[in-house]
Amino acid sequence: GGRHPRRFGGEMMIRAEELSANKQIALISFAATNLDKKDFMGKSDPYLTLSRANTDGTFSVVHKTEVIKNTLTPQWRAFNIKVQQLCGGDYERNIKVDCYDWDENSAHDLIGSFTTNLRRLSAGPSQQNLYECINADKKKRKGKSYQNSGVVKLNSISITQETTFLDYIRGGTQMHFAVAVDYTASNGDPRDPRSLHFLDYSGRPNQYEIALRSVGEVIKSYDTQGLYPSYGFGAKLPTGQVSHLFPLNNNMSYPYCRGIDEIISCYKSTLSTITLHGPTNFAPIINNTASIASRFQDGKHYFVLLIITDGVISDMNETLDAIVNASSLCLSIIIIGVGNADFTSMDFLDGDGNTIVSHGKRALRDIVQFVPLNRYVSGDWQQNQFELGRAVLAEIPTQFMQFMQSRGYKPGAAGQGAGVGIFPEPTGKESAPIYPSIPSQPPSAPTAHHQSYPQPAPSAPGSYPSNPSYPSGPTTNPTAPSAPGSYPNPSYPTPPSAYPPSGPNQYPSSGYPPSAPNPYPPSSGPNPYPPSGPNPYPPSGANPYAPSSAYPPSGPNPYPAPGSQYPPASGYPPSGPNPYPPTGAYPPTSGYPGAPNAGPGGPNPYPPSSGYPSAPTNSSYPAPTSYRPNYPPY
């Protein structure tokens, strides 16, 4: 009743063979006639296998054709096979060809076999390349009456030198790398550690940085110029405009970053100047890169566009059009999905096994590769960068070769080296776009995936333009000097002070908003700020902003309107005690009759009467008869 160890049947045989340096490829097609009928209710379902002879006399299958159903006269499609794989580069080595009848529910039936070699096949279609299919068992049974089980003939053959991705690179073909970063609101507030754009100052990169570094470190080995057009999309700019194509370096006339480090630096600095918004539109950035690639169709240039995004595409129809149109160009598109969103639409764009169709037009080739980053974010992030770079760029050589072969472009001579870079080096005088670009689009209506686009709070006090509660100020000379002691905001120059030079002016010269009664009339223009909302700035301390904009009052204004130095002629505010003492405190020389002499008691604490403007009659103080300087009491 004890258990017996499980025993496995069968065996595996491994053979090794030294390879020769052969880069030839054979394109071969076969046909057949008069094959044996193997199916009881039909004809046959024939296919071929090609096997290479091994040094020990056995054969190893190296290729299998497709099955053609219910025929005795098949015409098989041409197939490519490396000469190294077919015969080890030895044109005299035997190649065995077996013809089978395919069966769905049982072992496939051998129709017949023949042997040839590449030397004989390379002679092309001829009488010597007509082969009788011989079934040894059937021949043994039938004896002399057996002729064959059909005839297989060579339809065509061509042998060419194989070219590889590296052959084109060695021959001078240049790779060009462009970047597009998603700045839509669905990424989360960059100040929140849960945000996909959160900048961890401990040094750990966020997912966008990992994607940029992983792909960039690989592609930079093939981009000899090292200048990368770098854009963002889906943000509200400081001007208030929503853009789906803006340069990361804030220079539309020269949107290039030199090296991966500069791309990452510009990516980070952009986070502090824009407002995350939406929607997620791909078409503008794809069309822009395609417009560059369309100008370089000589086989010497190839472009790779990297799009890093966190969300579902909002302009799917326009994006499909852009991809189909770009499929004829020297362009590949890599999409890296960050976060945990639903990326089903991205898998659809990655046309592995299915060609994209848009408005009845079919893409000429697959140019999109999608990789979700969340597969590479656990564990060692440096190792993840390596694995991600390998996965993302796995399809680029194949897509590159498909384009070159479809156009018939041959690689240049080895060692020819890269040509002159296509992007201009900076001169400091760039004033117009270097190449056509898609203009920024107005905000789109919210979609099912973007019901609204929340506005994160300003990340710095100087970020008024990105706060919708405050309209943007007028454009001014950015180099205009700031008034001493004021906040250095070049957008709001400081006007001359309307107050005496005895101390700093703590209050603005403009009026107060209607949210509180202003006892003094405004001295300048309408209030540029809306009346609603609390004043975000405390009433005490120096005003950090230029006085061209007013703040709500925190209390009565102790200073009058500009143009007068002392309390206005209209009198004092109705509240508060009378600041003047009773009549008995004035010396007789003060010009007020009827006041007793207080005697020699020190200097008069009030300024000369000539410095006061006329004021309303005060019943407690008779009007002075004259204005002359006070003298010390007698």
Rosetta blueprint (number, residue, H / E / L):
1 G L
2 G L
3 R L
4 H L
5 P L
6 R L
7 R L
8 F L
9 G L
10 G L
11 E L
12 M L
13 M L
14 I L
15 R L
16 A L
17 E L
18 E L
19 L L
20 S L
21 A L
22 N L
23 K L
24 Q E
25 I E
26 A E
27 L E
28 I E
29 S E
30 F E
31 A E
32 A E
33 T E
34 N L
35 L L
36 D L
37 K L
38 K L
39 D L
40 F L
41 M L
42 G L
43 K L
44 S L
45 D L
46 P E
47 Y E
48 L E
49 T E
50 L E
51 S E
52 R E
53 A E
54 N L
55 T L
56 D L
57 G L
58 T L
59 F E
60 S E
61 V E
62 V E
63 H E
64 K E
65 T L
66 E L
67 V L
68 I L
69 K L
70 N L
71 T L
72 L L
73 T L
74 P L
75 Q E
76 W L
77 R L
78 A L
79 F E
80 N E
81 I E
82 K E
83 V H
84 Q H
85 Q H
86 L H
87 C H
88 G L
89 G L
90 D L
91 Y L
92 E L
93 R L
94 N E
95 I E
96 K E
97 V E
98 D E
99 C E
100 Y E
101 D E
102 W L
103 D L
104 E L
105 N L
106 S L
107 A L
108 H L
109 D E
110 L E
111 I E
112 G E
113 S E
114 F E
115 T E
116 T E
117 N E
118 L H
119 R H
120 R H
121 L H
122 S L
123 A L
124 G L
125 P L
126 S L
127 Q H
128 Q H
129 N H
130 L E
131 Y E
132 E E
133 C L
134 I E
135 N L
136 A H
137 D H
138 K H
139 K H
140 K H
141 R H
142 K H
143 G H
144 K H
145 S H
146 Y L
147 Q L
148 N L
149 S L
150 G L
151 V E
152 V E
153 K E
154 L E
155 N E
156 S E
157 I E
158 S E
159 I E
160 T E
161 Q E
162 E L
163 T L
164 T L
165 F H
166 L H
167 D H
168 Y H
169 I H
170 R H
171 G L
172 G L
173 T L
174 Q E
175 M E
176 H E
177 F E
178 A E
179 V E
180 A E
181 V E
182 D E
183 Y L
184 T E
185 A H
186 S H
187 N H
188 G L
189 D L
190 P L
191 R L
192 D L
193 P L
194 R L
195 S L
196 L L
197 H L
198 F L
199 L L
200 D L
201 Y L
202 S L
203 G L
204 R L
205 P L
206 N L
207 Q H
208 Y H
209 E H
210 I H
211 A H
212 L H
213 R H
214 S H
215 V H
216 G H
217 E H
218 V H
219 I H
220 K L
221 S L
222 Y L
223 D L
224 T L
225 Q L
226 G L
227 L E
228 Y E
229 P E
230 S E
231 Y E
232 G E
233 F E
234 G L
235 A E
236 K E
237 L L
238 P L
239 T L
240 G L
241 Q L
242 V E
243 S E
244 H L
245 L L
246 F E
247 P E
248 L L
249 N L
250 N L
251 N L
252 M L
253 S L
254 Y L
255 P L
256 Y E
257 C E
258 R E
259 G H
260 I H
261 D H
262 E H
263 I H
264 I H
265 S H
266 C H
267 Y H
268 K H
269 S H
270 T H
271 L H
272 S L
273 T L
274 I L
275 T E
276 L E
277 H E
278 G L
279 P L
280 T L
281 N L
282 F L
283 A H
284 P H
285 I H
286 I H
287 N H
288 N H
289 T H
290 A H
291 S H
292 I H
293 A H
294 S L
295 R L
296 F L
297 Q L
298 D L
299 G L
300 K L
301 H E
302 Y E
303 F E
304 V E
305 L E
306 L E
307 I E
308 I E
309 T E
310 D L
311 G L
312 V L
313 I L
314 S L
315 D L
316 M H
317 N H
318 E H
319 T H
320 L H
321 D H
322 A H
323 I H
324 V H
325 N H
326 A H
327 S L
328 S L
329 L L
330 C L
331 L E
332 S E
333 I E
334 I E
335 I E
336 I E
337 G E
338 V L
339 G L
340 N L
341 A L
342 D L
343 F L
344 T H
345 S H
346 M H
347 D H
348 F H
349 L H
350 D L
351 G L
352 D L
353 G L
354 N L
355 T L
356 I L
357 V E
358 S E
359 H L
360 G L
361 K E
362 R E
363 A L
364 L L
365 R L
366 D L
367 I L
368 V E
369 Q E
370 F E
371 V E
372 P E
373 L H
374 N H
375 R H
376 Y H
377 V L
378 S L
379 G L
380 D L
381 W H
382 Q H
383 Q H
384 N H
385 Q H
386 F H
387 E H
388 L H
389 G H
390 R H
391 A H
392 V H
393 L L
394 A L
395 E L
396 I H
397 P H
398 T H
399 Q H
400 F H
401 M H
402 Q H
403 F H
404 M H
405 Q H
406 S H
407 R H
408 G L
409 Y L
410 K L
411 P L
412 G L
413 A L
414 A L
415 G L
416 Q L
417 G L
418 A L
419 G L
420 V L
421 G L
422 I L
423 F L
424 P L
425 E L
426 P L
427 T L
428 G L
429 K L
430 E L
431 S L
432 A L
433 P L
434 I L
435 Y L
436 P L
437 S L
438 I L
439 P L
440 S L
441 Q L
442 P L
443 P L
444 S L
445 A L
446 P L
447 T L
448 A L
449 H L
450 H L
451 Q L
452 S L
453 Y L
454 P L
455 Q L
456 P L
457 A L
458 P L
459 S L
460 A L
461 P L
462 G L
463 S L
464 Y H
465 P H
466 S H
467 N L
468 P L
469 S L
470 Y L
471 P L
472 S L
473 G L
474 P L
475 T L
476 T L
477 N L
478 P L
479 T L
480 A L
481 P L
482 S L
483 A L
484 P L
485 G L
486 S L
487 Y L
488 P L
489 N L
490 P L
491 S L
492 Y L
493 P L
494 T L
495 P L
496 P L
497 S L
498 A L
499 Y L
500 P L
501 P L
502 S L
503 G L
504 P L
505 N L
506 Q L
507 Y L
508 P L
509 S L
510 S L
511 G L
512 Y L
513 P L
514 P L
515 S L
516 A L
517 P L
518 N L
519 P L
520 Y L
521 P L
522 P L
523 S L
524 S L
525 G L
526 P L
527 N L
528 P L
529 Y L
530 P L
531 P L
532 S L
533 G L
534 P L
535 N L
536 P L
537 Y L
538 P L
539 P L
540 S L
541 G L
542 A L
543 N L
544 P L
545 Y L
546 A L
547 P L
548 S L
549 S L
550 A L
551 Y L
552 P L
553 P L
554 S L
555 G L
556 P L
557 N L
558 P L
559 Y L
560 P L
561 A L
562 P L
563 G L
564 S L
565 Q L
566 Y L
567 P L
568 P L
569 A L
570 S L
571 G L
572 Y L
573 P L
574 P L
575 S L
576 G L
577 P L
578 N L
579 P L
580 Y L
581 P L
582 P L
583 T H
584 G H
585 A H
586 Y L
587 P L
588 P H
589 T H
590 S H
591 G L
592 Y L
593 P L
594 G L
595 A L
596 P L
597 N L
598 A L
599 G L
600 P L
601 G L
602 G L
603 P L
604 N L
605 P L
606 Y L
607 P L
608 P L
609 S H
610 S H
611 G H
612 Y L
613 P L
614 S L
615 A L
616 P L
617 T L
618 N E
619 S L
620 S L
621 Y E
622 P L
623 A L
624 P L
625 T L
626 S L
627 Y L
628 R L
629 P L
630 N L
631 Y L
632 P L
633 P L
634 Y L
